[in-house]
Amino acid sequence: MSELFKDKINSKTIHDFAACVKSVYAPFPIDEFVNAVMDETWDKLELKARGRQICINMRKFLPEGYGTALSILDEVIKINNDGFFCLIFPDFVEVYGQDEENWDLSINALENYTKYGSSEFAVRPFIINHEERMMAQMFEWSKNENEDVRRLSSEGCRPVLPWGQALPSLKADPAPILPILTQLKTDSSPYVRKSVANNLNDISKTNPDFVVKLAKQWYGESDLTNWIIKHGCRTLLKKGNRDILALFGYDDVTSVEVSDFAVATPKVIVGDDLTFTFTVRVKKAMKVRLEFGIDYMKARGKRSRKIFQISESAFKENSQKAYTRKHSFADVSVRKHYPGIHSVTLIVNGMERGTLDFEVEAGV
């Protein structure tokens, strides 16, 4: 079995990190720090909790003054700025730097540390507790010359960031995010544009009308913005939102026919592939978006659908194409398969065009 990433944060890597701190701050007690971090709770902690444990114990052995401690960390991060440990620095600011007295120090530190890793998780409590002030700061970051800082302005205010705290106020009303997204909609950095698109995709899950309206306003302004809109509307496309499908030219559902839809593997052993076939015919030149949905049997006997894209293609008038599609039923970390009746549904330009059942059996 492959090593879990959290187990790579061990006594050696923590000792090496402590040695970097000591190289900047001579009184830092390496062994005492390592022992304090790796206490009796360590083995049960997940990755993010291990980072917080390191952060809290680091505070115990740095100077009492917050500004002095930050000045030490400012030098440490120049030495140790690879991988997981980059997240410790902004986490330190999140835990110890939210008070008014240290506001400016903390903002400067978050801006600095995001250039080495990312401060996207650490800014979220600042937004929750001081939304107007922090969103104004995020907008200022959106104009920064550094792409990592500009990305922070978008990534940090995603309403629902994986691994991060949700932002309930921005989930309910994403309007405060709009100035930032507008500032970045033609950003030169793909890294930044992807964050903008992911922010829009987050918003679409709770405020679809907001994103639909914005997409209609922005689409066609530039190739850069068009990419953001397309990627940011991926959930709306999967949900078959007719306005968004029409925006991208996938609105025609009457000029396309589907035939010969069949499951070639009516019984699928866990670990093997589902195989299905179908043919698409069109009456006129048009764009066709093909997807399929799998209704998975879950552990408690209920079924849950997942949508997968097959292709987006331009068909010539009176043309047709036959498809064979395979889909793996091997267990992976994000999906375990259960025996029972499943189904596959073919979706053409957002409309369901047939559903077939098949049986999944447990592997040997």
C-alpha positions, 0 to 999 in steps of 0.5 A: 500500500502506498504511503499516505501523504500525512505520514510523510510529515514525520519526525525527520521532516519535522526535525528538518523544519525545526532546524531551519527555524533554529538557523534563523532563531538560535534559541529554538529548541529542536528536540523539545519542539519535535516531542511537543508536536508528536505527542500522544495525539499525533498518530490519529491526526489527519493532514490539516490537523497535523499542520495546525499542531505544528503551528501551535507548538511553534508559537510556544517556542518563538518570541512572545511578540507577534511581530518578532515571531513573524520576522523570524518566519519571514526568514525561515520561509526563504529557506524552507518553502517546499510542499506541505510546510509552506502552509504552516506560515499562513496558518500561523497568521490565521491562528494568531494574527486576526486582532486589530493591533496586528492587522497590517502585519498579518495582511503583509504576511499573508501576501508574502507567504502566498508567493511560496505556497498559498494563503487561500485557507488562512484568509477565510476567517478574516473574510468571515469575521471582517468581510467588508474590510477583507474583501476590499483587501482582496480586491487590492490584491487582484491588481497586484503584479504577482500572479500568486497574489492575484490568484489569492484574491480569487481563490481565497473568496471562493464560497466553497473551497475544498479543504477550506472553511465555507463562506456562508455570507458569500454563498448566500450573496456572491455580489461582493466577489464580483469586483474581483472576478471582473478585475481578473477576467482577462488576466494574463496568467492561466493560474489566475484564470483557472481560479476565477473559473473555479470561483464561478463554478462554486457560485453556480451551485448555489446562485445559478442565475447570478452566473448565467447572467454574468456569462451572458454579459462576458461571453464573447469579450475575449478568448481569455474570458470565454475560457473562464466562462466555459470552465466556470459553467461546467456544473451548469452544463452538466445540469443541462442548464438551457441558457448556458447550453444555448450560450455555447451553441448546444441548444438544438435537441430536435435535429439530432437522433440517437440509435443503437444505444446498447450495453455490451456488458450487462454484468460488470464485475467490480474492477472491470469496465462497463461498455456501451455503444450508440450512434449519433445522426444529425440533420444539419450542421450543428454542435453536439455535446455528448455525456452519460450519467451513471446511477451508482448503487450506494452502500445503503441501497440508494442510487446516486448519479454522476455525469461524465463527458464524452465529447463536444463536436461539430457535425456536418449536415446529414452526418453520423458517427458510431461510438463505443465507450468504456467506463471503469468500475475499479474501486478508487480512493474517491469511489467504492462500487457496490453490487446491484442494479445500476443504470447508464443514461445517454445525454445529448445537448443536455437532454436525456436520450435513453437509459439502460440498466446493468448489474454490478457484481462483487469481485473475487 
